[in-house]
Amino acid sequence: MIDPSSASLRTTTAAVLHGAGDIRVESVPLPPLGEHDVLVEMRSGGICGSDMHYFADGRNGSNVLTRPTVLGHEGAGVVAAAGRLATVAPGTPVVIEPAVPCGTCPSCRNGRYNVCTSSYCFGSPPTNGLFAERVVVPDSAVHTLPDSIPAELGALIEPLAVAVWAVERAQLRPGDRLLITGAGPIGLLVAQVAMDRGAGEVVVTDVNDDRLAAATRLGVTRALNVARDDLDLTGLDRLIECSGTPAALNSGLLTLGPAARATVVGQATPALDGLPLAFLQRWEIDLVTAFRYANAFPTAIALVDAGTVDLERLVTARYALTDIAQALRAPTTDPSNLKVLVEL
């Protein structure tokens, strides 16, 4: 473990995005270790679609890179030092919950801290992220990993928390017939959570046969390539949209039956034409959204600890921090990739 007064707390090696296509592994200063903070020696980081957008375009949605920023919001490691009042001891393996809320606003007080208007998120410019050898974070942002989950794999708890929250927002009930549009990492994790919750039928759609094959291996009821086959489904109870594709949402909505519920998880476009609003109103179909998660990390950890969710099967590539640019390109250069990890 590291002495909190050590000079090694002053800097770390990290992957810094300077502009679109320009990411550099370099030394950056660490913030001072506050009394409620912990220093985490990172072991794993996960490549997310938002990281890829920042790298490719210098922006993700409306958030634009304005100054060099360390990327990465999926990460796990081992606590190496702790502030005087921190509640997590050195030597503890942890996963980091990257969005840090204010804790005092009405949303936070009501348990919906994921929509806190004063929150910040690691790896969302200009806040430095987790693709680094060491990070300093509040002790409230870390969750202890059990022995069954190595920190080298722990970064995947964050996308699993997204899936847990999506299923909760969907209000999935045992026996429900569920359509998941998009067989990327989030869609495949949603499928595993939904099967654990007792979904009666889980259908997954995509246009990538490799991803659909992964869904089949996980045990879904049906995996359908909508670039080739008709979406011949009616009367479904739930839709969870994970692709971020407007056409997938619109066609998925039309598979739903009366009093069904659709949940948008994939990054939505700013506006959407063609939404079948009259159809939704006639059959009183609820259309809701999901953003990040609230209190989902403990459930995600418990699912993996129990062996219900298999994270390892989603990992298709691992890269060293020095190869971060290659890691960020990997999901697009090799369509068979699912989850790409950065070893830190």
Secondary structure, 3 states (H helix, E strand, C coil): CCCCCCHHHCEEEEEEEEECCEEEEEEEECCCCCCCEEEEEEEEEECCHHHHHHHHHCEECCEECCCCEECCCEEEEEEEEECCCCCCCCCCEEEECCEECCCCCHHHHCCCHHHCCCCEECCCCCCCCCCECEEEEEHHHEEECCCCCCCCCHHHHHHHHHHHHHHHHHCCCCCCEEEEECCCHHHHHHHHHHHHCCCCEEEEEECCHHHHHHHHHCCCCEEEECCCCCCCCCCEEEEEECCCCHHHHHHHHCCEEEEEEEEECCCCCCCCCCCCHHHHHHCCCEEEECCCCCCCHHHHHHHHHCCCCCCHHHEEEEEEHHHHHHHHHHHHHCCCCCEEEEEC
